[in-house]
Amino acid sequence: MKTIAQTWLLKTALVPVALLAALAGPASAQELKIGYVNSERVLREAIPAKAAQAKLETEFSKREKELNDAAAKLKSAADKLEKDAPTLSETERNRRQRELVEQDRDMQRKRREFQEDLNQRRNEELAGVVERANRVIKQIFDAEKYDLILQEVVFAGPRVDITEKVIKILNVPAAPGK
């Protein structure tokens, strides 16, 4: 008598075999053409993605510097309080501690706002790059008669990897209005 585990194992082992058989059936009549695009690599290496990143750095660098300067001032004030604490009256020490806590809370709020704004702008900038990359992938799909192009996979061999082709086409300056 088969156990439940043996039955489950047999069924799960047959699923990939059935999938391969289904794919192999049409493949015998005509070869299946599959491609793979590494989206992370496209967003890291393509010129439009690098341009978007540079634009964000320019846009947010001043604000980031201001936040870093404010953080340094806050740390300096905390160090000064720690150094001066033995000579301060309890009232003065408590007042300065409250000020530091309030400044730290304000600083954390500004950092969160900065991060939210940066993330929103990054998403906006990269959305344009992703949209253009998807058009390029569709163009390759149609021109080279692919049956399937995947973007997220666990493993893909170099034979099906078309990432470099996508990056090369993306690196060609877009015609005005596109």
N, C-alpha and C positions, 0 to 999 in steps of 0.2 A: 504494500500500500504506500502510495506517495504521500509525503508530508506536504504541508502548505508551503513551506520554504522551497521544496524541490519544484513544486508546481509553479510558484512565482518566478523562481530562477529560470525555469524552462521558458516561460512566457516572455520574460524580459530579455532573454537571450535571443528569442526569435524575432523580436521587434526590429533590431538593426538588420538582421538577415532579410526580413521581409522588405524593409526599406531599400536595401541594396538591390534586392531582386526587382523591386518596382522601378528603380532607376536604371537597372541593367536592361530591362525589357525594351524601353524605347531607345536605349543606347546602342543596342544591337542594330536597329534600323538606321539610326542616325546618332552621331557622337554628341554628347551633352557638353556644352561649352559653359564653364563656370569661371567667374572671376572673383577676386577678393580685393577690397580696399581697406587699408589701415587708416582709419579716420584720425586717430591721434597723430600719426605721422604727417598726414596732410595738414592738420592744424598747427603742427610744429614747424614744418619745413617749407610750406608754400609761401611765396612772396606776399600774396594778399593777407595771409594770416600773420606774417611777420610785420607787415605794415600796420595792421590793426593793433598788434601788441605795442608797437612803437608809438602809435597815436594815443593809446591808453596811458603809456608811461609818461608821455609829454603832458597829457591832460591832468594826470593825478600826481605828478611828482612834487609840485609846489605844496599841495595839501598834505602829502605824506611827510614832506620835510618839516612842515609846521607842526604836525603831530609828533614827530620824533623830537623836535626841539622842545615842545611842551612836556614831553615825557622826561627828557633830560633835566629840565627845570624842576619838575616834580620830584625826581629822584634826588636832585641836589638839595631841595628844601627838606626832604625826609632825612637825608644824611645830616644836614645842619641841625634839625630838631633832635636827632639822636645824640649828636655831639653836645648840644646845648642843654639837653634835658636835665642833667644833674643840677645845673645852676638856675633853672627856671622855677618860678613858683608853680604850684599845682594848677592854679587857675590859668596861667599863661600857657603851660604845657598842654592842658586840655583844649584850650582855644585853638592852639596851633595844630593839634592832632585832628580836631574837627575840621579845620580848614583843609588839611591834607586829605582827609577822607572825602570831603566834598569835591576837591580838585581831582582826586583820583576817580571818583564816580563820573564827573563831567568828562574826564579824559577817556574813560571806557566807553561812554555814550558816543563821543565823537569818533572813536575808533570803529565802533559798530556801524555808525552812519557812513563812515568812509568806506568800510568793507562792503556794505550793502550797495552803495553807489557804484563802487568799482565793479562788483559782481554784475550789477544790472547793465552797466555800460559794456562790460566784457561780453555778456550774453548778446547785447544788441550788435556789437561789432562782429562777433563770430557768427551770428545768424546770417549775415550777408555772405560771409566766406562759405559757410555750410551750404547755403542756397546755391551759390555759384558752383561749388564742388559737386553738388547733386545734379546740376544741369550738365556738367562735364561728364559725370558718370553715366548719365542717361544718353549723352551723345556717343560715348564709347560703346555703350550697350547696343544702341541702334546701328552704329556704323560697322561694328565688328560682329554683329549678330550673336550676342551672348544669350544664353537661356536663363542665366541667373548670375547676379553680382551681389555678393554679401559684404557687409561692413563689420559685423561683430562675429568673430569665430574664435574657437579655442586654438586651433592649429590650421595653418594654410601653407602649402608649399610654394616655392618661388615660381613655379610654372603657372599658377593661377593668380599670383599677386600682380595687380595692375596699378598699385599705388604710385609707382614712379611715373607712369604714363599720365595719371590724373594730375600729379604735381607739375609735370612739364607743361601740360595744357593750361593749368591754372596760372603758371608763371608768365604766360603770354599775356601782355596787357589787354584788358577787356576793351572792346570797341565802345565808343561813347554811346550812352543810352542803354548799356547792358548791365 
